[in-house]
Amino acid sequence: MSLDSKLSQLLGTLGWLTGPDDTAPYVRDWLDRYGVQPIGVARPANTQEVSDVIRVCSEAGTIVVPQGGGTGLVGGSVASNPNSVILSLSRMAKIEEIDESDFTVIVEAGVVLARLHEQLQAQNLAFPLHLGSEGSAQIGGLIATNAGGSHAFRYGCMMDLVLGLEVVLPNGEIWNGMRRLIKDNSGFQLRKLFCGSEGRLGVVTRAALRLYPAPRSRATALIAVPDINAMMVAGNALRRSCGEMLVAMEFFDDAILDLSLSKIPDLSWPMESRAAYYLLVELSTSIASLNLDTVLENLLEPVFEDGLAIDAIVAQSEAQRAALWRIREELPEGTLREGRQIKHDIAVPISQIPAFLADCAPKVQAVLNGTRIWTFGHLADGNIHYNLSPPRETTDFADLDAEISAVIYATAESHGGTFAAEHGVGRSKRAIAETLRSPVERHLMVQVQKSLDSRNLMNEGVITSSANTNMASRL
């Protein structure tokens, strides 16, 4: 019996898609840069079906490409080899159990993050991971990429919020590590091994996640600052003053703001002033009686007195708060509407942000003069989204993508940073990873991957290459 027949029999017409029209939503990545037509798309309804699909594919020597919500930016969840089956977890979308005593929730991998937020809100609980794609990003994909988002400096990345996992291994075996404990030192922390593995080590099917009390009081402010040094000093002062109440501190420059306002017609600017940089800060607490608006306004007074801010607005309603956050969240869309771009997701130590930006820009211009640079990111954890558009008279610069990216990544590394902060490595950064990571580090990763998937069938080509997999056996 053929692979197609076996998967059709196993999953039925709802779970096994092969026609180009049916598979089209799964084939290309969000940036439309990666993806070839696979054999088909498997949409299992439960963990056992995931196991069965992987066993069938393993017997046929077929590559399995796990896929979540398709919001990744590094080409890690689409096929690069036509001898592949895309494994979509979208049908596994149950929120199984919310435990208010243990502050935990059990979810299937296909649960969309925004839906989890909505369900927890009714229980006065919160899962503190927030990012622009939360309306489509799925829990399994967020775990596989170890997603960060705007609240990571306060609550950690996805691996810090995962207490337990259920994973289908490359041989089809099911590992049940669904413990809901904060303290569990009973051996290697296997759950963290799968966080950030991008489907190379197995397929996450269920997760036990850590919850927090829902915010009862919140304050959000958008602050215009005259220059990057003022931004750094103001950010540091606010962080020291706000302590545990500060949950988000985003920044963006005026160039990307101007672009987004011009590209998104219904996006509005709430202040009279414009400046070189902007800070979006948010405080929250579970203490309902604490008026954080007053707290934030009082904290902003010395910032203005020291000349670190030009203007600011504190949201007076939930609608205003959402409007302020929308400005930040629409920045990627604004650059996307400008046309072809090269996106970079790097991180440096917070103190190195000004030096990195000052150092990197002339190096980019030396490769292609007139390149337009758009910067925004998460000030409190050093994560910078460093996106580029070609010069105005140029429609594309794909031939310079690798050279420009290498310059940016090497500059980040020279400032003690990384070429992959929260989007992962995927396919787009695999080559640069092999250049910037030491042979010892790469060898360790390959050995871990080989120990679980010696045939290299799980998401082949992501993070490590098949060439490196073969090389590892000779080291």
C-alpha positions in Angstrom: 0.0 0.0 0.0 1.4 3.4 -0.9 2.1 6.2 1.6 -0.8 8.2 0.2 -3.2 5.3 0.7 -2.0 4.5 4.2 -2.4 8.1 5.3 -5.7 8.5 3.6 -6.9 5.3 5.4 -5.5 6.5 8.7 -6.8 10.1 8.7 -9.7 10.2 6.3 -10.6 13.1 4.0 -10.6 15.7 6.7 -7.1 14.7 8.0 -5.2 13.9 4.8 -5.0 16.7 2.1 -3.2 16.2 -1.2 -4.8 18.5 -3.8 -3.0 21.8 -4.6 -6.1 23.9 -3.6 -6.5 22.0 -0.3 -2.8 22.1 0.6 -2.1 25.7 -0.6 -2.6 27.4 2.9 0.1 25.1 4.3 2.8 25.1 1.6 4.4 28.6 1.8 5.8 30.4 4.8 4.4 33.8 6.0 7.0 35.8 4.1 6.5 33.7 0.9 10.2 32.8 0.7 10.2 29.1 1.4 8.2 26.1 0.7 7.7 23.4 -2.0 4.7 21.3 -2.7 4.8 18.3 -0.3 3.3 14.9 -0.9 0.4 16.1 1.3 -0.7 17.6 4.5 -1.5 15.4 7.5 -4.0 16.8 10.0 -4.2 14.3 12.9 -6.9 14.7 15.5 -5.1 13.3 18.5 -1.7 12.2 19.8 -2.1 8.6 18.7 -2.7 9.7 15.1 0.4 11.9 15.2 2.3 8.8 16.3 0.8 6.7 13.5 1.6 9.4 10.9 5.2 9.5 12.0 5.6 5.7 12.0 4.1 5.5 8.5 6.4 8.3 7.2 9.4 6.7 8.9 8.7 3.3 7.2 8.5 5.1 3.8 11.7 7.2 4.4 9.5 10.4 4.1 10.4 13.7 5.8 8.0 15.0 8.4 7.6 18.8 8.7 5.7 19.8 11.9 3.6 23.0 11.4 1.8 25.3 13.8 0.0 28.5 12.9 2.4 29.3 10.1 3.5 32.6 11.6 7.3 31.8 11.6 9.7 34.1 9.9 12.7 31.7 9.3 11.1 29.1 7.0 11.1 26.4 9.6 7.6 25.0 9.2 7.3 24.4 5.4 8.8 21.7 3.2 12.1 22.1 1.3 12.0 18.6 -0.1 9.1 17.3 -2.2 9.5 14.0 -0.4 7.8 15.5 2.7 4.6 15.4 4.6 3.6 18.5 6.4 2.1 17.6 9.8 -0.3 20.3 10.9 -1.5 20.3 14.5 -4.4 22.7 13.8 -7.1 20.1 14.6 -5.6 19.4 18.0 -6.9 22.5 19.7 -8.5 21.5 23.0 -7.9 23.5 26.2 -8.2 20.4 28.4 -8.0 21.6 32.0 -7.5 24.9 33.8 -6.4 24.3 37.4 -7.0 27.4 39.5 -5.2 25.9 42.5 -2.1 24.8 40.8 -2.0 27.8 38.4 -1.6 25.5 35.4 -3.4 24.8 32.2 -3.2 21.7 30.0 -3.5 22.4 26.3 -3.1 20.6 23.0 -0.5 21.9 20.6 -2.9 23.4 18.1 -4.5 25.9 20.6 -4.2 29.5 19.3 -2.6 31.8 21.8 -5.3 34.5 21.6 -8.0 31.9 22.4 -6.0 30.7 25.4 -5.8 34.3 26.6 -9.6 34.7 26.2 -10.4 31.5 28.1 -8.2 32.3 31.0 -9.5 35.8 31.3 -12.9 34.4 32.5 -11.0 32.6 35.3 -9.0 35.7 36.4 -5.8 33.9 35.3 -3.2 34.8 32.7 -0.6 33.2 30.5 2.0 35.9 30.1 3.2 35.4 26.6 2.2 38.2 24.2 3.3 38.8 20.6 1.9 40.4 17.5 0.9 37.1 15.9 -1.0 35.7 18.9 -4.2 35.7 16.8 -2.8 32.8 14.7 0.3 31.5 16.5 -0.3 28.0 18.1 1.1 26.7 21.4 3.0 23.9 19.7 4.8 26.2 17.3 5.5 28.7 20.1 7.2 25.9 22.1 9.1 24.6 19.1 10.6 28.1 18.5 10.9 29.0 22.2 8.9 32.2 21.4 9.7 35.3 23.5 7.4 38.4 22.8 7.0 41.6 24.6 6.8 40.3 28.2 9.8 37.9 28.0 12.1 40.0 30.2 9.5 39.8 33.1 8.3 36.2 32.7 10.8 34.5 30.4 10.5 32.8 27.1 8.3 29.9 26.3 10.6 27.4 27.9 10.3 29.2 31.2 6.5 28.9 31.0 6.4 25.2 30.1 6.1 22.8 33.1 5.5 19.6 31.1 5.2 18.2 27.6 3.9 15.3 25.7 6.0 14.6 22.6 5.9 12.1 19.8 9.5 11.1 19.0 10.9 10.5 15.5 10.4 6.7 15.9 6.7 7.3 16.7 7.1 6.6 20.5 5.1 8.9 22.8 7.0 10.5 25.7 4.6 11.6 28.4 6.3 14.3 30.5 3.1 16.1 31.5 4.2 16.9 35.0 2.9 20.2 36.4 5.7 21.0 38.8 7.8 24.1 39.2 10.5 22.1 41.0 11.4 18.8 39.4 15.1 17.9 39.5 14.7 14.2 38.7 17.2 14.1 35.8 17.8 15.9 32.6 15.3 18.7 31.9 13.9 17.0 28.8 11.0 19.4 28.4 13.5 22.2 27.8 15.3 20.2 25.2 12.3 20.3 22.9 11.7 24.0 23.5 13.4 25.7 20.5 14.1 22.5 18.7 11.9 23.5 15.8 10.5 20.0 15.2 14.0 18.4 14.8 13.7 16.2 17.9 10.0 15.4 17.9 6.5 16.8 17.7 5.0 18.5 20.7 1.4 17.4 21.0 0.3 18.6 24.5 1.7 20.9 27.1 1.3 21.9 30.8 1.8 25.6 31.1 2.4 27.9 34.0 -0.2 30.6 34.8 -0.2 33.8 36.8 -3.0 35.9 38.4 -4.7 38.1 35.8 -3.8 41.8 35.9 -6.4 43.7 37.9 -4.8 47.1 37.3 -2.8 48.2 34.3 -1.2 51.4 33.0 0.3 51.9 29.5 2.2 54.9 28.3 3.8 56.0 25.0 6.8 58.2 25.5 8.6 60.3 22.8 12.3 60.7 23.5 14.8 63.0 21.7 17.6 60.5 21.0 18.8 56.9 21.6 20.9 57.9 24.7 17.8 59.5 26.3 15.8 56.4 25.5 18.4 54.2 27.2 18.6 56.4 30.3 14.8 56.7 30.6 14.3 53.0 30.1 16.8 52.2 32.8 15.3 54.7 35.2 11.8 53.4 34.6 12.9 49.8 35.0 14.6 50.5 38.3 11.6 52.5 39.6 8.8 50.2 38.5 10.5 46.9 39.5 8.2 43.9 39.3 5.2 46.0 38.0 6.9 46.7 34.7 5.9 43.9 32.2 6.7 45.5 28.8 9.1 48.0 27.4 9.0 48.3 23.6 10.9 50.7 21.4 10.8 51.9 17.8 12.3 54.7 15.8 10.6 57.5 13.9 11.5 56.1 10.5 9.5 52.9 10.9 6.7 54.9 12.6 6.5 57.2 9.6 6.4 54.3 7.2 3.7 52.5 9.1 1.5 55.6 9.3 1.8 56.1 5.6 1.1 52.4 4.7 -1.8 51.6 7.1 -4.6 54.2 6.5 -6.5 53.7 9.8 -3.4 53.8 12.0 -3.4 57.1 13.9 -0.8 58.9 16.0 -2.1 60.1 19.4 0.5 62.8 20.2 1.2 66.2 18.7 5.0 65.6 19.0 7.3 63.4 17.0 10.7 62.4 18.1 13.7 60.2 17.1 12.6 57.3 19.3 9.6 56.1 21.2 9.1 53.9 24.3 5.9 51.9 24.9 5.8 50.9 28.6 3.2 48.9 30.5 2.8 48.3 34.2 0.4 45.7 35.6 -0.5 44.2 39.0 -3.0 41.7 40.3 -3.8 44.2 43.1 -7.1 45.8 42.0 -6.9 48.7 44.5 -3.5 49.9 43.2 -3.9 52.8 40.8 -1.1 52.3 38.3 -2.0 55.3 36.2 -1.1 57.5 39.1 2.0 55.5 39.8 3.2 55.7 36.1 2.4 59.4 35.9 4.5 60.1 39.0 7.4 58.0 37.6 7.3 59.9 34.4 7.8 63.3 36.1 11.5 62.9 36.8 12.0 61.6 33.3 10.6 64.9 31.9 12.5 67.0 34.5 15.8 65.4 33.4 15.0 66.2 29.7 14.7 62.6 28.7 11.2 62.9 27.2 9.6 65.3 24.8 6.0 64.1 25.1 4.0 61.2 26.5 0.5 59.9 26.7 -0.9 57.6 29.3 -3.9 55.5 28.2 -7.1 56.5 29.9 -9.2 53.5 28.8 -8.8 50.0 27.5 -9.5 51.3 24.0 -6.7 53.8 24.2 -4.4 51.1 25.6 -5.2 48.8 22.6 -4.7 51.7 20.2 -1.2 52.4 21.7 -0.3 48.7 21.4 -1.6 48.6 17.9 0.9 51.1 16.8 3.7 48.8 17.9 2.1 45.7 16.6 1.5 47.1 13.1 5.1 48.0 12.5 6.0 44.7 10.8 3.0 45.1 8.6 4.0 48.6 7.7 7.4 47.4 6.4 5.8 44.5 4.7 3.5 46.8 2.7 6.6 48.7 1.5 7.6 45.6 -0.5 10.6 43.4 -0.5 12.5 43.4 2.7 15.2 41.6 4.7 14.2 40.8 8.3 16.6 40.3 11.1 15.9 39.2 14.6 19.0 39.8 16.7 19.7 40.5 20.4 22.6 42.2 22.2 23.1 43.0 25.9 20.8 46.0 26.7 23.8 48.3 27.3 25.1 47.5 23.8 22.0 48.6 21.9 23.3 52.1 21.0 26.7 50.8 20.1 25.3 48.1 17.9 23.0 50.5 16.0 25.7 53.0 15.5 28.2 50.3 14.4 25.8 48.4 12.1 24.2 51.1 10.0 27.4 52.2 8.1 28.4 48.6 7.5 25.0 48.0 5.8 25.4 51.1 3.8 28.8 50.0 2.7 27.3 46.9 1.1 24.4 48.8 -0.5 24.3 52.6 -0.1 20.7 53.9 0.3 19.4 50.8 2.1 16.5 51.9 4.4 16.8 50.6 7.9 13.7 50.1 10.2 14.4 49.3 13.9 12.1 48.3 16.7 12.1 45.8 19.4 12.1 44.9 23.1 14.3 47.3 25.0 14.3 45.4 28.3 15.8 42.3 26.9 17.9 43.7 24.1 16.0 42.0 21.2 16.1 44.2 18.1 14.1 43.6 14.9 16.5 45.1 12.3 14.6 45.2 9.0 15.8 46.5 5.7 14.2 47.8 2.5 16.2 48.4 -0.7 17.0 51.9 -1.8 14.0 53.7 -3.3 15.2 53.4 -6.8 15.7 49.6 -6.4 12.8 47.1 -6.3 14.8 44.2 -4.9 18.1 43.3 -3.4 17.8 39.6 -3.0 21.3 39.0 -4.5 22.7 40.9 -1.5 20.6 39.3 1.1 23.3 36.9 2.3 26.0 39.5 2.4 24.0 42.1 4.2 22.7 39.6 6.7 26.2 38.3 7.4 27.3 41.8 8.2 24.4 42.4 10.6 24.8 39.0 12.4 28.5 39.3 12.8 28.1 42.8 14.2 25.6 41.5 16.7 27.9 38.8 17.7 30.8 41.2 18.1 28.7 43.1 20.7 28.1 40.0 22.7 24.8 39.2 21.0 23.1 36.6 18.8 21.9 36.3 15.3 18.6 34.6 16.4 16.8 36.1 19.4 13.2 34.8 19.3 12.3 33.6 15.8 14.7 30.6 15.8 17.1 29.4 13.1 14.8 27.6 10.7 16.2 27.3 7.1 17.0 31.0 6.6 19.7 31.2 9.3 21.1 27.7 9.2 24.1 28.7 7.1 25.0 31.6 9.3 24.6 29.4 12.3 27.2 27.1 10.9 29.6 30.1 10.5 29.0 31.9 13.8 28.6 29.0 16.2 31.7 27.1 17.2 32.4 23.5 15.9 31.9 22.2 19.5 28.5 23.8 19.8 27.4 22.6 16.4 28.7 19.1 17.1 26.7 18.9 20.3 23.5 20.0 18.6 24.0 17.5 15.8 24.8 14.7 18.3 21.6 15.4 20.2 19.6 15.4 16.9 21.2 12.2 15.7 20.5 10.4 19.0 16.8 10.9 18.4 16.6 10.9 14.6 19.5 9.0 13.1 17.8 9.0 9.6 17.4 12.7 9.6 13.6 12.6 8.7 12.3 15.1 11.2 12.2 18.6 9.6 15.3 17.9 7.6 17.3 21.1 6.8 16.2 23.1 9.9 18.8 24.3 12.4 21.4 21.7 11.3 22.0 20.4 7.8 22.1 16.8 6.7 25.8 17.4 5.7 26.6 18.4 9.3 24.6 15.4 10.5 26.8 13.1 8.5 29.9 15.0 9.5 29.1 14.5 13.2 29.7 10.8 12.9 33.3 11.4 11.8 34.2 13.9 14.6 
